[in-house]
Amino acid sequence: MAIISNGTTIADAGAFSASLGSQVLIKTLTASSSANLSFVHGSSGVVLDSTYPIYLFKFINCHPATDNVQLMHNGSIDAGSNYNVAATTTTFEAEHDEGGTSTTLNYITGHDHAQDAGGKKLTYNCGNDNDQSLSGELMLFNPSSSTFVKNFVAKVSNSHNGNYIKNTYTAGYYNTTSDIDAFKFFYSSGNIGSGTIKLYGIKDS
């Protein structure tokens, strides 16, 4: 079965058209009681420069060692020596509990960041029951631009520590015209007990 948009076939039997952009796996990191997972340009085969205009991070079953924590991220302009680039963000979420008795759709003002150089939240209330984890993605645009700030968008699905499904959407920008050449992910408290984060580069043609 094909997927057709505006008269153009963009997928046929599961294969996406190359005209939509080429997605290339750059690096896979797997956590094992890890304080963070960091992607540093030029280190261990990581590419995070002008090679690609778009970079995509995918989180796969990231399980926190500590209950009720937040998944965070931060960028660096000095190859990971400091992760302290100021960013402004905004967040909204949807929730639904396992019992089917409570639902929410909220703009989360308390999780906005305004020129914050610390860790930026991607989701929160992450549970650490044995079967709880989070998955999602963050897309970073043109991190090597010397003209523009560095925009990003993210969406994360996580198992809430109160047995909800939480779907969180975040957008923002790193307010720098210097190149962001390193990126890390971590929980607000405790380690990443297990899970995988993959980095892809996407070409626009």
Salt bridges, closest charged atoms under 4 A:
ASP49 OD2 - HIS41 NE2 3.52
GLU93 OE1 - LYS166 NZ 2.63
GLU95 OE2 - HIS160 NE2 3.86
GLU95 OE2 - LYS166 NZ 2.36
ASP116 OD2 - HIS113 ND1 2.70
GLU137 OE1 - LYS58 NZ 2.86
GLU137 OE2 - LYS155 NZ 3.97
